[in-house]
Amino acid sequence: MILESFPVGLLASNCIILGDEQTQEAIVIDPGDEAAHIHQRLTELGLKLKQIVLTHAHIDHVGGALKLKKLTGAPIYLNENDLPLLKMMDAQAAWIGMHTPEVAVPDGGLADGQIVGLEHYPAQVLHTPGHTQGSVCLHFAPLKLLVAGDTLFAGGIGRTDLPGGNFDQIMESLRHRLMTLPDETRVLPGHGPETTIGVERISNPFLQER
């Protein structure tokens, strides 16, 4: 297995490449920017991109998706509840003072329980609203790996003060979807360093009983 996570764009969102060395196929999660760099890395690794998966529709996670699709032909997947945010790309760009990236309606949705990923490395979609209404996490159970988007960070959680955000919802998602996973589950968040479910269970201030 090939697994790489690296920051892209103005807000240093983590883009993830997961590849199968046997089949030479890959998925990319959250290509928020720097599509040419991501494509170059796929080429260097000898991987053919099969899916572009978006954990949510904030500009720093989707900004490079359409460019990457044009470079590779890979379809884009996004939970349908975030389509309104996709239509707000001009406003999102204005929030952070950047150029508006070109976006398009995704090729498919990401429903709760849906299986995405690669044949040998499948992931189950966990719908985890709160940061946005369409936020999802990807649970690669055989790998003991969770790609958490902006739902859970090392020592923090996603902000809920932007359109589509809801604090009560994100807490419900965290407690009843993510904290039910095994402690040893490795967590790759949308920003910042990786962590584990066990570490966050005992040290994340948002997850302590009040």
Sequence and secondary structure as in RCSB ss.txt:
>XXXX:A:sequence
MILESFPVGLLASNCIILGDEQTQEAIVIDPGDEAAHIHQRLTELGLKLKQIVLTHAHIDHVGGALKLKKLTGAP
IYLNENDLPLLKMMDAQAAWIGMHTPEVAVPDGGLADGQIVGLEHYPAQVLHTPGHTQGSVCLHFAPLKLLVAGD
TLFAGGIGRTDLPGGNFDQIMESLRHRLMTLPDETRVLPGHGPETTIGVERISNPFLQER
>XXXX:A:secstr
 EEEEEEETTTTEEEEEEEETTTTEEEEE   S HHHHHHHHHHHT EEEEEE S   HHHHTTHHHHHHHH   
EE  GGGHHHHTTHHHHHHHHT         SB   TT EEE SSSEEEEEE TTSSTT EEEEEGGGTEEEEET
TEETTEE    STT  HHHHHHHIIIIITTS TT EEEESSS  EEHHHHHHH GGGS  
